[in-house]
Amino acid sequence: LLYSGSCSVNFSFSTIFNFLAILQVLHFLATFQFLNCAFLIFHHFQCFSPYSRS
């Protein structure tokens, strides 16, 4: 049994999965920040646009 070999392979796989999970979280946070920014900009323009005044 090559125990050390299987252990290193398992370690590399877990590292890759952790890296992918962190990337997904960062991507989600970046998307959320972008949507929040876009919403604030849209709200700002909506408030100050002459068409919104009735």
N, CA and C of each residue as an Amber inpcrd file, in Angstrom:
protein
   162
   0.8320000  -1.1990000   0.0000000   0.0000000   0.0000000   0.0000000
   0.8750000   1.2600000   0.0000000   0.6650000   2.1080000  -1.0150000
   1.3680000   3.3860000  -1.0490000   0.5300000   4.4070000  -0.2950000
   0.6620000   4.3880000   1.0230000  -0.1990000   5.2300000   1.8510000
   0.1440000   6.7080000   1.6850000   1.4440000   7.0030000   1.6270000
   1.8500000   8.4060000   1.5120000   1.4210000   8.9780000   0.1610000
   1.4700000   8.1550000  -0.8890000   1.0730000   8.6280000  -2.2180000
  -0.3940000   8.9800000  -2.2590000  -1.2560000   8.1050000  -1.7370000
  -2.6910000   8.3750000  -1.7500000  -3.0150000   9.5680000  -0.8540000
  -2.2580000   9.7220000   0.2080000  -2.5040000  10.8300000   1.1240000
  -2.1750000  12.1580000   0.4410000  -1.0680000  12.1960000  -0.3160000
  -0.6920000  13.4360000  -0.9920000  -1.6930000  13.7680000  -2.0880000
  -2.1970000  12.7490000  -2.7940000  -3.1970000  12.9790000  -3.8330000
  -4.4720000  13.5170000  -3.1970000  -4.8710000  12.9310000  -2.0660000
  -6.0610000  13.3820000  -1.3660000  -5.8770000  14.8200000  -0.8890000
  -4.6840000  15.1450000  -0.4310000  -4.3970000  16.4950000   0.0450000
  -4.5000000  17.5010000  -1.0980000  -3.9550000  17.1390000  -2.2770000
  -4.0080000  18.0600000  -3.4100000  -5.4470000  18.2710000  -3.8560000
  -6.2520000  17.1990000  -3.8260000  -7.6500000  17.3350000  -4.2190000
  -8.3970000  18.2470000  -3.2510000  -8.1620000  18.0850000  -1.9680000
  -8.8520000  18.9260000  -0.9850000  -8.4110000  20.3800000  -1.1290000
  -7.1300000  20.5930000  -1.4510000  -6.6380000  21.9570000  -1.6480000
  -7.3160000  22.5970000  -2.8440000  -7.4530000  21.8300000  -3.9350000
  -8.1110000  22.3470000  -5.1400000  -9.5620000  22.6720000  -4.8380000
 -10.2460000  21.7930000  -4.0970000 -11.6530000  22.0350000  -3.7850000
 -11.8070000  23.2570000  -2.8820000 -10.9020000  23.4090000  -1.9190000
 -10.9540000  24.5930000  -1.0580000 -10.7220000  25.8560000  -1.8700000
  -9.7720000  25.8030000  -2.8010000  -9.4710000  26.9540000  -3.6460000
 -10.6790000  27.3200000  -4.4970000 -11.3440000  26.3080000  -5.0640000
 -12.5290000  26.5620000  -5.8850000 -13.6540000  27.1440000  -5.0430000
 -13.8090000  26.6470000  -3.8270000 -14.8650000  27.1600000  -2.9510000
 -14.6060000  28.6280000  -2.6180000 -13.3510000  28.9580000  -2.3260000
 -13.0010000  30.3480000  -2.0210000 -13.2470000  31.2280000  -3.2390000
 -12.9020000  30.7120000  -4.4330000 -13.1320000  31.4780000  -5.6560000
 -14.6130000  31.7280000  -5.8660000 -15.4370000  30.7140000  -5.5980000
 -16.8780000  30.8780000  -5.7750000 -17.4250000  31.9190000  -4.8120000
 -16.9470000  31.9000000  -3.5720000 -17.4080000  32.8830000  -2.5880000
 -16.9870000  34.2880000  -3.0090000 -15.7350000  34.4260000  -3.4770000
 -15.2650000  35.7360000  -3.9190000 -16.0610000  36.2150000  -5.1210000
 -16.3620000  35.2960000  -6.0500000 -17.1420000  35.6630000  -7.2310000
 -18.5370000  36.1100000  -6.8290000 -19.1430000  35.3910000  -5.8600000
 -20.4770000  35.7570000  -5.3830000 -20.4560000  37.1330000  -4.7310000
 -19.4360000  37.3940000  -3.9060000 -19.3390000  38.6900000  -3.2390000
 -19.1250000  39.8040000  -4.2540000 -18.2870000  39.5540000  -5.2700000
 -18.0380000  40.5700000  -6.2910000 -19.3060000  40.8630000  -7.0730000
 -20.0670000  39.8120000  -7.4030000 -21.3190000  40.0010000  -8.1340000
 -22.3130000  40.7690000  -7.2790000 -22.3750000  40.4440000  -5.9950000
 -23.2970000  41.1270000  -5.0890000 -22.9340000  42.6050000  -4.9720000
 -21.6380000  42.9020000  -4.8460000 -21.1970000  44.2890000  -4.7530000
 -21.5200000  45.0410000  -6.0360000 -21.3320000  44.3750000  -7.1890000
 -21.6150000  45.0190000  -8.4730000 -23.0990000  45.3330000  -8.5990000
 -23.9500000  44.3680000  -8.2050000 -25.3940000  44.5970000  -8.2810000
 -25.8100000  45.7070000  -7.3230000 -25.2160000  45.7200000  -6.1410000
 -25.5240000  46.7600000  -5.1660000 -25.1260000  48.1240000  -5.7130000
 -23.9450000  48.2060000  -6.3260000 -23.4820000  49.4590000  -6.9120000
 -24.4020000  49.8960000  -8.0450000 -24.7620000  48.9580000  -8.9130000
 -25.6350000  49.2820000 -10.0400000 -26.9920000  49.7640000  -9.5440000
 -27.5070000  49.1320000  -8.4970000 -28.7980000  49.5350000  -7.9400000
 -28.7200000  50.9440000  -7.3630000 -27.6300000  51.2410000  -6.6460000
 -27.4760000  52.5770000  -6.0680000 -27.3700000  53.6330000  -7.1590000
 -26.6110000  53.3260000  -8.2220000 -26.4690000  54.2770000  -9.3310000
 -27.8160000  54.4760000 -10.0170000 -28.5420000  53.3820000 -10.2430000
 -29.8550000  53.4700000 -10.8850000 -30.8100000  54.2880000 -10.0190000
 -30.7900000  54.0410000  -8.7150000 -31.6550000  54.7700000  -7.7890000
 -31.2960000  56.2570000  -7.7970000 -30.0010000  56.5480000  -7.8420000
 -29.5260000  57.9330000  -7.8640000 -30.0460000  58.6430000  -9.1110000
 -29.9070000  57.9960000 -10.2700000 -30.3670000  58.6090000 -11.5150000
 -31.8840000  58.7300000 -11.5430000 -32.5590000  57.7540000 -10.9380000
 -34.0180000  57.7910000 -10.9210000 -34.5040000  58.9680000 -10.0780000
 -33.8210000  59.2340000  -8.9830000 -34.2270000  60.3260000  -8.0990000
 -33.9870000  61.6790000  -8.7610000 -32.8940000  61.8060000  -9.5160000
 -32.5190000  63.1080000 -10.0550000 -32.8860000  63.2790000 -11.5240000
 -33.5850000  62.3070000 -12.1010000 -33.9960000  62.4740000 -13.4910000
 -35.2470000  63.3420000 -13.5600000 -35.3670000  64.2000000 -14.5640000
 -36.5400000  65.0840000 -14.6510000 -37.8240000  64.3180000 -14.9340000
 -37.7040000  63.0930000 -15.4790000 -38.9050000  62.3340000 -15.8280000
 -39.6070000  61.8010000 -14.5870000 -38.8710000  61.6260000 -13.4790000
 -39.4810000  61.0360000 -12.2900000 -40.3590000  62.0470000 -11.5620000
 -40.1530000  63.3370000 -11.8130000 -40.9520000  64.3570000 -11.1290000
 -42.3370000  64.4420000 -11.7600000 -43.3540000  64.3020000 -10.9460000
 -44.7130000  64.3650000 -11.4860000 -45.4180000  65.6060000 -10.9360000
